[in-house]
Amino acid sequence: MKTTNLSHYTKAFDQIAQSRYIQEAIVYIENTSGDFSWSKGFGGRDIDSPLLMASIGKLFTTTCILALREKGMLSLDDKLTTYIDKRKLSGLHIYKSADYSQDLTISDLLFQVSGLPDIFEESKDSTKAKAIKEDFAYSFDDMLDWTKQLKPHFAPRTTGRAHYADINFDLLGEVIEKAYGASIAEAYEDFIFTPLKLKHTYLPLYGEDHIPSICYKDNKIDIPQFVCSCRASGGTITTARELMIFLKAFWGGTLFNREVLDQLAQYRKLQITMGPIQYGGGYMRIGLGGLLTAFRGNGELLGHSGTSGSFAFYHPDKDLYYVGDLNQLAKPSWPIRLVMKLAMGAPEG
């Protein structure tokens, strides 16, 4: 790899690391074979420092869904009522006087086309706004109750529509537990942690496991109860080194049959607040050849980012993987901007 490209990585990382509010950060780039590897940390971070995956954990949940599908333990066309009590789901999705609560499928959730609202971001009383002020725990039933108080955005599977909402993956977590007959933590262990020999990646239990502080603007906040409540939608702790191992396995077909990825590559633009992000079957897609990059980019970034500043993306055209964390809850778009800059300066594979 040319020195100029390494200089580009350093410049892109230093620019964002020197921004206001960034107190610590890590970026780690590698190709499939591992014969190229580059990383840089800031504020004491390195590739073995613990980080909150936040919504990157949705890739773990997606992995479990696909693994259970291969085992014949579920189908993407299954209705949620196969796994979750109808009484719990009652009133969850009422749109224009029609009740779609009993019609939602696993596929609707995986592709973010259920139309359900997002309690994490939407309304003045969002769970994110509450957590910034004070740590608190919540249950799956709480999430259902709060979601029922908000209005859905469209009927499930409305052509061309997608709306990012954590509740979609919280529901998938419940599906996994019912289909597998074990907790989501055990499913992660069996389908991901053990096969990949991940020793520093875990779904934390409150009071028992280390949970890193999260930065919000100039402050560091500790919200262990909240993180432990996120579970299937984004509560996992890992390191950049182990996140890289997982990301390569996800796109390399180690954890499930890679052929299914073709079926998941059906993308829809998310709500305007999500910027350039499209959503496929359980992961994000960011095109690099459009107006946003002045048509100077090539290919696409596939993976996920987290609202706490985490990111994990694969750039197939260049055969490069980008993982890391900026640890800043107030700037969820910054990891996307950073990865796009890094990818724009990457050499041809």
N, C-alpha and C positions, 0 to 999 in steps of 0.2 A: 504494500500500500504506500502511495506516495506521501512524502512528508507534508505536502501542501494540504492533503486531505486530513491528516492528523491535526494540522494547524486549524483547519476549519472546525473540527470537533471541539478543540480547546477553546476557540473563540466563541462558538455558539454556547458552550456550557458556561464559560466565564461571564458572558453577557447576562445570562439569566441568574447566575449565582450572585452577581453583584447588584441585582435588583432589590429594591426595598421589600422587606418581609421575608426574603429567603435567608433562613438562618443555618440551614444544613441541606445538603443535596448529594446525590450520587447518580452517575450515569455509567452504564456498562454496555459495550457494543461487542458483538462477536458474530462470526459467520458460522455456517453449519458445521464445518469440519473442525473449527476451533483453532485453525492455524493463523487466524487474525483475531486478536482480542485487545480491546482498549477500554480503559475506565478512568474516571476521575471523580474525586470526592471533594466536598467542601464542608466546613464546619465540623470536622471530625468524622465524617461518614466515609465508609469504604464498602466494598462489595459484600462484606460479611456482617455489616451492621443490620440490626433488626429494623424492619419497616412494615407499616400497615399497608396491605395490598388494597384495601378499600374495594372498589368495584371490579378490580382485576380478578377478585375472587369469583366473579360470575363465570370466568373461564373454568374454574374448578367445578362449579355446579353444572356447567355445560358438559364437561368431561364425564361426570357421573351419569347424566342423562343419556349420553351417547353410549357409554359402557353398558348401562342397564338395557338399552335398546338392543345392543348386540347380543346380550344374553337372553333376549326374548322376554324380559321382565316388564317391559312397557313398550308402547308405540307412541310416536309423536302425535298421532291422531286421537289418542285417548282423551276423553273428557276428564276434567278435574274431579268430577263427581265419582269417578272410579276410585279415587284415592282420598278425597276429602269429603267429609260429611256435608250433605246438601244443606243442612240447617246452618252450618257455618258460612257457607257461600251465599246463602239467601240475601238478596239486596245488595250484593257487591257491585254488580254492573247493571245499572238501570239508566238507559239512554233514550231520551225522547219517549218516555213512558213504556218502553219495551224492556223487559228483564232478560238480559243475556247471561246472567250469573251461572246458570246450569249448562250453558253451551260452550263455555271456555274450554280450550284444549291445551295440551302441553305445547304444541307448536305455536299457538297464539302467544304464549308467555315467552318462549325461547326467541321468537322473532320480534318481540316487543310490539305486537300488533293487536293486543287485547283491547287497547283503548283506555285502560285503567289509569287513573291519576297517580301522581307520585307524591306520597306523603313526606318524602325526604326533602323535597325542594318546594312544593307548592303550598300556598297559603302562608299567612303571617305566623301561623302556629305550626309550621313544618317541624319535623323531628330534628332537622339540621339546626334550625334557629334555636330550638330548645336546648340541644346538646352544647351549643357554643356558650350558652349562659350557665348551664348546670348539668352535670352528669346524671343520667337516669337509666334505668333498665326498662325494657318493654318486652311483651310476649307476642307470639304470632297472632293470638286473638286480639290483642291491642291493635296490631297493624291492620287487621281486617276491619275492626270497628272504626278506626280513623279513616281508612280508605272509603268506607261507606258514607262518610260525612262529606266527601268531595264528589264532584260530578265527573263522570267519564268524559273523554274527549271525542270519542267516535264509537260506532258499533264495531265489534270484533271483525277483523279481516277486511275492513273497508279498503278498497283499492287505493294503493299509493300512499296510505297513511301508516305511520309508526309513531309511537310515543314512549320515550324511555321512562320506565318506572321501576323502582326497586321491588315493589310488591310482586311484580312478575316473577322475579327470582326467589323471593321469599316463598311464594307458592310452589315453585319448582323444588325448593328444599323440602317442603312437606311431601311432595310427590315422591321424591327420592327416599325419604324415610319410610313411607308406607310401602313402596314397591320393593325396597331392599330389606325391610324389616330391621333396620338399625338406624342409629343417629346419623345426622349429616357429617359429624366429625369422624365417625367410623367409616362412612362411605368415602370421605376424602382420604382417610388412611389406607383403605383397601385398594382404591382405584388410582391413587396418585402418590401419596407419600411413600408407601412401602415399595411399589414397583420402581420408583425413581430414586429410592434411598435418600429421601430428603430428611435430614436430621434436625433442621432448624426452622421448619415450616409447620405451623399448627393453627388450629382453630381454638382460640384461648377460652379458658374457663375463668370466670371472675374469682379473684382471690388466690388463684393457683399459678397462673402463667404471667410472664412479663408482657406488658402492653406498652409500646412506645408512646411518648407524649406526641401530641399533634399541634402544629403551629397554626394559630389563627391571627393573621396580621402580625403585630409585634409580640404577641404573647404565646406561651406554650400552655396548652390545656391538657389535662388528664381526664379522659372520659372512658375508663375501663368498662363500666357497666354498659354504656352505649355500644362500644365496640363488640362486646360479648353478645349483645342482642342482635347485631347485624347478620351474623351467621351466613346463610347461603347467598345473601346479596352483597357481602363484602366485609367480613370480619376477620379474615385470615392474616396472620403474621408470617413474614418470610424474610429472606435476605435477597439482595440483587443476584448473588451467585446462584442460589437455588431457584429463583424466579427464572433465570436464564435456562437452567436445566429443564424446568417445566415447559417454558415457551417452545423450546426446540422439540420436546416430546409431543406437545399439542399439535404442532404443524407438521411434524415428521411421521405421524401415524403410530407412535409407540404405545399410546394409551387406548386407541380405538382404531378401527379400520379407516384409513385416510380417505377412502372413496366417498365417505359420507360428507366430506367437506364440500364436494360439488353440489350436493343438495342444500347445504347451508348457505351457499353463495347467492342468495337472493336478497338484494339490498334495497332498503327504503330509507329515505331521508328522515331524520328525526326532527323533533320540534326545533324552532329557530334558535332557542337558547343553547342548543348543542352544537352550533356552528357548522363546520363542514362534515360532521360525522354522519355516516349512514350505519344502519344496523342489519346484520345478517342473522344467521341462526346461532345466537349465543355470543356474538362478538361484534366489534366495531370495524368499520372500514373507512379509511380516509384516502380519497383520491389525490394524487400529486400532480396531475396534468391539467388542472382547471384554472379558472380565473384567479383563485386565491394565491396561486404560485406564479401568476403571469405566464402560465403554460410552459414553464421552464422545468417542471418536474416530470418524472417518469414513474409509471406504475402506481402502486397503492400500498398503504400501510394496513396491516390486519392484526387485530389484537384487542386491547382494552386499556382504558385509563381509569384512574380513580379520583374522586373529588378531593382527596387529601393531597394530591400531587403526584401520585404513583403512575407509572406507565409501563406497558409491555407490548411491543409491536414487532411484527415481522415484515420485512420489505423483500418480497419474493424476487423482484427484478434485480436486486443487488445482492441477494442472499445474505442479508444482514438482519440481526436481531437487536432491538434496542430495549433495555429495561432500566428502571431506576426510580427515583423518588425526589421530589422537590419539597415535600412535607410543608405544604401551605394550603390550608383549607379555604382561604379567601380568594385564591386564584386557580380554580379548577381547569381553566383553559390553558394555563401556562405549560403543562407537560405536553399537550398536543402541539403547541407552537414550537417547543423545543425539539420534539421528535421530527417534525416536518423540516425544521432547519437542518438537523443532523442528516436526514435522508437526502435532502437537496444537495448536500455537499459530498455524498458518498460516491465512491468510484464505481465503475462498471464491474460486475462480477467476472 
